[in-house]
Structures are given as C-alpha cells and as structure tokens.
Amino acid sequence: MSAEAPEPAAASDPVRFALTRYVVAATLARCADGGAVVAVVLLVTTNGGPGWLAGLLGASITAPHLIGPLLARRLDTARDGRTVIALACAVSAVAFSAAVLTRPVVPVPVTAALLVVVGLTGPFLTGGISSRLPAIAGPTVSGQRRAQGWDVATYGLGGTIGPSVVAVVAGWSSPTVAALCLAAATLVAAVVVRLLPWAPAVPAAEVPRPLATLRLMVASGPLRRTLLLTTTVALAVAVLPIVAVASIAGLGAPPAVAGALTAAYGLGTLAGSVGVMLRPLRGDAERAMVLLALAVVATLVGVASARTLPLAVAAYAVAGIANACFFAATLASRSENAPSEARGQVFVWVGALKITAGSAGTAAAGAVVAASAQLPLVVGAVVVTGATVAAALDRRLRP
C-alpha cells in the first residue's frame, strides 16, 4: 500500500472536532447500554426480589437486540439518520426511566414491556452509531482506521464505566438513582448525536429490506467472513465470566476473587482499545481479522492452562487485549465492505448477531462448566479455530 500524503491542518480540524463529538455521544450511549442490565439486576435484588425475576428483566433488555435489524432500515432510508439515532436514544431514556420509577407499583409484565422497548433501541446505540463513523472519519484509509480505533475505545469505556458507575451510585444512593443516571447519559447522547455531521441519504427504493440485507451479507465474501468470525469469537469469549467463577477454587483463591479475573479482562479490553486508538490497524482488514481470531484462540488456551492466580489474571488481561484488537478489525471490515445503501443495516445486523452469539456462549458455558471449568474454553477455542480455517479457505476459494 502506498504511503498517503498527510492531510492539511485545515482539512483535518473539522474531522477532529466531529470525531470528538462522536466519541462523546458513543461513549455516553454505550455506558448506558452496558450498565442497564446491571442496574436492573441490582434494582430487583436489593429490594428482595428473586433471582429469576432479575434474570427475566435483564433478558427483557438483551433479547430484543435480535429484533433490532428489522427496524434498522430506517437508518438507511431516513432523510437524516442522525434523527433516527437521537430518537432511539430519547425513547430508550424515557422507557428506562419509566421502568425503574414504576417498578414498585406496576405488575412485572409492564416493567418487562418497558425494558423490551429499551432493548429494541439498543442496536441503534451500538451498531447504529457506528454506522455514522465512515462519513465522519474522512476519505483516507488511515483516517478511517484511526476513527475505528476510537470507536473500539468507546465500546471499551462503555463496557467498563457503565457498570462501574451503576455500582458506585447504587452503593452511594440507590439502584434507582443509578439507573436514572444512565437514562440521563442517553438523553445527552441524543443531543450530541444531532450535532454530528450530516450525511446524504440513500433513495429508499435502493435500500434493501432487512432479510434481503442479511442475504446480501451472506452472499458477499468479506461480509460473510466478517459475520462468521465476529459471532464465533463473541460466543467463545462470552464464556470467560462463567469460567472465572467456576475455576477460582482450583486456583487456590476465595470465590470473591473471581471478580479480579473479570476485571482483568475488562481492563485488558480497555487497554487494547486504547492501543488500536493510538496505533490503528494497518493492511488488509480481513487478513487482520483471521490473525487476531487466532490470537484470541491462543489467549483462551492460555486461560485454560493457567494454574496460579497471577497467571490467570495475566491471561484474562491478554484475552481482553486480543479481543479488542479483533473487534477493531471487524469494524474496519464492516466499514470497508458494507454497501452504502445498506450500511446502517449491516452494522446493526452484525452487532445484533454478535450479542445473540455471546448470550448463547454464556448459556452454553453455564450448562457444561460443572463438568470441567476448562471445557467451555476448549470448546470455544475449537469453534473459533474451525471458523478461522473456514474463513481462510472461503477467502481463497471464493474471493
């Protein structure tokens, strides 16, 4: 790849200011998205509610993400996609506030219905916002990759800060106040999204329907392989929190220390996010995806092999770093290969299926971890290895 000429300062300043607004909006929205389930679980359990109710209400937020792609066509057909995302943020904030404020006085189905509305808006706060990034980052590959590094950082910050803010505010005040803080952050995100640069809309007649977009993704070699690797890696790394709890006794540590392992993974993810922000990925995005998927496999093997607590903490941190770098490569592949007439839908489809795969990985790990704490890791490593080999062969045979 030939070296690119540096951008003039006058041309780069608008990009820098727009990217700053993007980072603020994306971080706020993803903090709310990442902390919502924690807030709901604390709201139920601190008021003496049963575990099954906390799980049901938490699932009311996560499960509807899969329906998100059926609504995402509006991102590509709207005259101003910023309005769609801002409206989704506002609806999420209002529904979440209503759910937590009315929880003590309304039947459970009403609370669950309000949280389903929150879940339906979730894909717009994640993949939907990411779909705005190509229009902000400028035309150069280096500029796009640098912006994608910032985007990965917003996910890392959201996944770390959101639950942490909920825990701190819930301890200082109450889970209700913590949940309302998340709702306020989402409202601020709605305002900042409206301040992002405008991007021209695609004529509605050219925008495919949701299922047609999925077929388009499967038919496109790069998008097909991106979807395959994204979902399988999400499934594999989702076992780590379950394994942390199940394996801690074998490491000679008390159960409470399991939190140190998941914290190490979260800090590793954040460190990897900062790394790709400061030093964006270079070269072919697909090749980077394959290599980084294999790096994730290596870290899963490392976690399974750790026999002392310090080694396990280090292995979890390295797993977080590898997954953050892999995520940056998938964002690059989505951005560079998604057709303009379905860009928003592609981002939301991949994000929704990734979340679904992660939920399946967590459930599967819970089902088999009793047999062996290392079994979910081994299965995850085998699944990702198989997917990586399949992607490499698919690229060679059907470029």
PALOGU-147855 format. One line per field, with one value per residue (C-alpha): residue number from 1; residue in one letter; x, y, z. Coordinates in steps of 0.2 Angstrom, whole numbers. Layout:
REM residues N
k (NUM_...)
r (a_...)
px (X_...)
py (Y_...)
pz (Z_...)
This chain:
REM residues 399
k (1_2_3_4_5_6_7_8_9_10_11_12_13_14_15_16_17_18_19_20_21_22_23_24_25_26_27_28_29_30_31_32_33_34_35_36_37_38_39_40_41_42_43_44_45_46_47_48_49_50_51_52_53_54_55_56_57_58_59_60_61_62_63_64_65_66_67_68_69_70_71_72_73_74_75_76_77_78_79_80_81_82_83_84_85_86_87_88_89_90_91_92_93_94_95_96_97_98_99_100_101_102_103_104_105_106_107_108_109_110_111_112_113_114_115_116_117_118_119_120_121_122_123_124_125_126_127_128_129_130_131_132_133_134_135_136_137_138_139_140_141_142_143_144_145_146_147_148_149_150_151_152_153_154_155_156_157_158_159_160_161_162_163_164_165_166_167_168_169_170_171_172_173_174_175_176_177_178_179_180_181_182_183_184_185_186_187_188_189_190_191_192_193_194_195_196_197_198_199_200_201_202_203_204_205_206_207_208_209_210_211_212_213_214_215_216_217_218_219_220_221_222_223_224_225_226_227_228_229_230_231_232_233_234_235_236_237_238_239_240_241_242_243_244_245_246_247_248_249_250_251_252_253_254_255_256_257_258_259_260_261_262_263_264_265_266_267_268_269_270_271_272_273_274_275_276_277_278_279_280_281_282_283_284_285_286_287_288_289_290_291_292_293_294_295_296_297_298_299_300_301_302_303_304_305_306_307_308_309_310_311_312_313_314_315_316_317_318_319_320_321_322_323_324_325_326_327_328_329_330_331_332_333_334_335_336_337_338_339_340_341_342_343_344_345_346_347_348_349_350_351_352_353_354_355_356_357_358_359_360_361_362_363_364_365_366_367_368_369_370_371_372_373_374_375_376_377_378_379_380_381_382_383_384_385_386_387_388_389_390_391_392_393_394_395_396_397_398_399)
r (m_s_a_e_a_p_e_p_a_a_a_s_d_p_v_r_f_a_l_t_r_y_v_v_a_a_t_l_a_r_c_a_d_g_g_a_v_v_a_v_v_l_l_v_t_t_n_g_g_p_g_w_l_a_g_l_l_g_a_s_i_t_a_p_h_l_i_g_p_l_l_a_r_r_l_d_t_a_r_d_g_r_t_v_i_a_l_a_c_a_v_s_a_v_a_f_s_a_a_v_l_t_r_p_v_v_p_v_p_v_t_a_a_l_l_v_v_v_g_l_t_g_p_f_l_t_g_g_i_s_s_r_l_p_a_i_a_g_p_t_v_s_g_q_r_r_a_q_g_w_d_v_a_t_y_g_l_g_g_t_i_g_p_s_v_v_a_v_v_a_g_w_s_s_p_t_v_a_a_l_c_l_a_a_a_t_l_v_a_a_v_v_v_r_l_l_p_w_a_p_a_v_p_a_a_e_v_p_r_p_l_a_t_l_r_l_m_v_a_s_g_p_l_r_r_t_l_l_l_t_t_t_v_a_l_a_v_a_v_l_p_i_v_a_v_a_s_i_a_g_l_g_a_p_p_a_v_a_g_a_l_t_a_a_y_g_l_g_t_l_a_g_s_v_g_v_m_l_r_p_l_r_g_d_a_e_r_a_m_v_l_l_a_l_a_v_v_a_t_l_v_g_v_a_s_a_r_t_l_p_l_a_v_a_a_y_a_v_a_g_i_a_n_a_c_f_f_a_a_t_l_a_s_r_s_e_n_a_p_s_e_a_r_g_q_v_f_v_w_v_g_a_l_k_i_t_a_g_s_a_g_t_a_a_a_g_a_v_v_a_a_s_a_q_l_p_l_v_v_g_a_v_v_v_t_g_a_t_v_a_a_a_l_d_r_r_l_r_p)
px (0_7_10_-3_0_-3_-19_-19_-22_-37_-45_-41_-48_-66_-64_-55_-70_-83_-74_-73_-92_-94_-83_-94_-110_-105_-97_-112_-124_-113_-111_-130_-131_-118_-124_-143_-143_-133_-144_-160_-152_-147_-164_-173_-160_-158_-177_-178_-184_-180_-165_-177_-185_-169_-164_-181_-180_-162_-166_-180_-166_-154_-165_-174_-157_-160_-176_-166_-161_-179_-180_-164_-169_-174_-156_-153_-169_-171_-168_-157_-150_-145_-163_-167_-152_-156_-175_-169_-158_-173_-185_-173_-170_-189_-193_-179_-184_-202_-197_-187_-198_-214_-206_-213_-231_-234_-236_-220_-226_-227_-209_-204_-213_-204_-187_-191_-193_-176_-169_-176_-167_-150_-144_-146_-135_-121_-121_-132_-120_-105_-113_-111_-92_-87_-95_-85_-68_-63_-58_-41_-39_-28_-41_-54_-44_-39_-58_-62_-49_-58_-74_-67_-62_-80_-86_-72_-76_-94_-92_-81_-88_-106_-107_-94_-105_-120_-111_-104_-120_-130_-119_-119_-138_-149_-150_-165_-154_-140_-152_-158_-140_-139_-155_-148_-132_-143_-153_-136_-130_-146_-142_-124_-129_-139_-123_-113_-110_-125_-123_-133_-147_-149_-165_-177_-180_-162_-161_-164_-176_-169_-169_-163_-148_-144_-144_-133_-121_-121_-118_-103_-87_-79_-96_-99_-82_-84_-100_-94_-78_-87_-101_-89_-77_-91_-98_-81_-76_-93_-88_-74_-85_-93_-76_-69_-82_-80_-61_-57_-57_-44_-33_-32_-42_-58_-74_-74_-58_-67_-71_-52_-52_-66_-59_-43_-52_-61_-45_-37_-51_-49_-30_-32_-45_-33_-19_-29_-34_-16_-9_-23_-23_-14_-15_-30_-44_-49_-31_-30_-47_-40_-24_-32_-45_-31_-23_-40_-39_-21_-27_-41_-29_-18_-33_-37_-18_-16_-14_-10_-20_-7_-5_-24_-26_-12_-21_-38_-30_-21_-38_-46_-32_-34_-52_-52_-39_-50_-65_-56_-53_-71_-76_-64_-70_-88_-85_-74_-86_-104_-113_-118_-137_-137_-123_-133_-142_-125_-118_-134_-136_-118_-120_-136_-130_-114_-124_-135_-120_-112_-128_-128_-110_-114_-129_-118_-104_-116_-123_-106_-95_-100_-91_-75_-70_-59_-72_-80_-63_-58_-74_-73_-55_-60_-75_-65_-51_-64_-72_-55_-50_-67_-65_-47_-52_-68_-57_-45_-59_-72_-63)
py (0_17_30_43_61_70_79_98_105_115_99_88_100_98_79_80_91_79_64_72_74_56_49_59_53_35_33_40_29_14_17_17_1_-8_-3_-6_-24_-22_-8_-19_-34_-23_-14_-31_-40_-25_-25_-43_-49_-67_-71_-77_-60_-51_-63_-61_-42_-42_-53_-41_-29_-41_-52_-39_-34_-48_-39_-23_-27_-27_-9_-3_0_17_22_20_27_42_59_62_46_57_60_41_38_53_47_30_37_48_33_22_35_38_19_15_29_24_6_9_23_12_-4_-5_-1_-9_-28_-37_-38_-19_-17_-31_-22_-6_-14_-23_-6_-1_-17_-13_3_-5_-9_10_15_2_-3_12_25_16_17_36_34_32_49_57_50_57_48_41_23_29_41_28_16_29_33_15_13_27_18_2_13_19_2_-2_13_10_-8_-3_14_10_-5_4_20_9_0_16_26_11_10_28_31_18_7_18_34_24_19_37_42_30_37_55_50_43_59_69_56_60_79_76_64_78_88_75_79_76_63_61_49_34_34_22_12_7_1_-17_-25_-32_-50_-45_-36_-52_-62_-48_-51_-69_-68_-55_-64_-51_-48_-66_-70_-55_-61_-79_-73_-60_-71_-86_-75_-67_-84_-90_-75_-75_-90_-81_-73_-90_-99_-86_-91_-109_-110_-99_-113_-123_-108_-108_-92_-87_-85_-67_-65_-71_-53_-49_-60_-52_-35_-40_-45_-28_-18_-28_-24_-6_-6_-15_-1_12_3_2_20_26_14_10_-7_-7_-18_-29_-29_-47_-54_-45_-52_-70_-67_-59_-73_-85_-73_-75_-94_-93_-82_-94_-108_-98_-95_-114_-118_-105_-114_-99_-84_-71_-81_-82_-63_-60_-72_-64_-47_-53_-61_-43_-35_-48_-47_-28_-28_-41_-30_-16_-27_-32_-14_-10_-24_-19_-1_-5_-19_-13_-6_12_8_-4_2_5_-12_-21_-13_-17_-35_-39_-31_-40_-57_-54_-51_-66_-77_-70_-74_-92_-94_-88_-101_-115_-112_-112_-129_-138_-129_-141_-155_-145_-127_-128_-137_-121_-113_-128_-129_-110_-112_-126_-117_-101_-111_-120_-104_-96_-111_-110_-91_-93_-107_-97_-82_-92_-102_-88_-71)
pz (0_-5_8_10_10_26_27_28_45_39_32_47_60_55_56_73_80_73_79_97_96_90_104_117_110_108_125_134_124_127_145_147_136_146_163_160_164_180_186_183_192_207_207_209_221_233_235_240_223_217_206_192_191_190_176_167_167_162_147_143_138_130_120_109_102_89_83_80_62_57_62_56_38_44_47_28_21_33_26_41_50_65_69_70_82_93_94_98_112_119_118_127_141_144_144_155_167_167_170_186_193_191_196_214_209_192_188_182_163_162_168_156_142_145_146_130_122_129_121_104_104_110_92_87_102_97_78_73_80_72_55_56_58_39_35_49_48_31_15_19_25_39_45_44_54_67_69_71_85_94_91_99_114_116_117_130_140_139_145_159_165_163_176_187_188_192_206_214_213_219_234_237_234_227_211_205_205_196_183_181_179_164_157_158_149_135_133_132_119_109_109_104_90_82_82_71_53_41_28_12_12_0_-10_-2_-17_-17_1_3_16_32_26_9_18_28_11_4_18_16_-2_0_4_15_25_26_34_45_51_54_64_74_80_84_93_103_108_114_124_132_142_152_166_169_169_181_194_191_191_205_218_208_208_227_229_238_227_229_219_203_201_199_184_175_180_172_156_156_159_145_134_138_136_119_114_118_109_92_95_96_83_71_62_45_30_24_37_33_35_52_57_54_63_78_79_81_94_103_102_109_124_128_128_140_152_152_155_170_186_198_201_194_178_177_179_166_154_156_153_137_131_133_123_109_108_107_93_84_86_78_63_62_62_48_38_40_36_20_13_18_3_5_3_17_28_44_42_40_56_66_59_64_81_85_80_90_105_102_100_116_125_118_123_141_142_135_147_162_156_154_166_180_171_169_172_156_145_139_135_125_115_112_105_94_87_83_76_64_59_56_45_36_33_26_14_9_5_-5_-15_-16_-15)
